[in-house]
Amino acid sequence: MIHFLVHDKKDTVGVIVVEGVKAGQELTGWLMEDDSTLKVKALNDIPIGHKLATQAIKKDETVIKYGFDIGRAVSDIKVGEHAHVHNLKTKRW
C-alpha cells in the first residue's frame, strides 16, 4: 500500500494520500520520478493531504515539494515528522 507520494528526488517532503496515518506507523512512499519506493516511520499522526518529512530538514532550510521551494523550516523537522504550519512558513513574509 502506498501511504505518501514524492514527485522529485530532491523533494524533502511527501504528501500523505491515505486517511488515518498514526504515529509509529511504518509508511511506504512512491517516488514518482524513478518509480521507486521508500519507507518512513511516522513520528506524528498526519492527516490526508498533509506533508511528511522524508529527509531531515534543519531550521531555516528550504523545504522542497513537487520539485519546488515551498518555504522554510522554522524549526528542525525530523524524518517522519508532520511538516505543516507549526514548523514551516512561506518565504514571502
Secondary structure, DSSP 8 states (H G I E B T S, - for coil): ---EEE-STT-SEEEE-SS-B-TT-EEEEEETTTTEEEEEE-SS-B-TT-EEESS-B-TT-EEEETTEEEEEESS-B-TT-EESTTTEE-S--
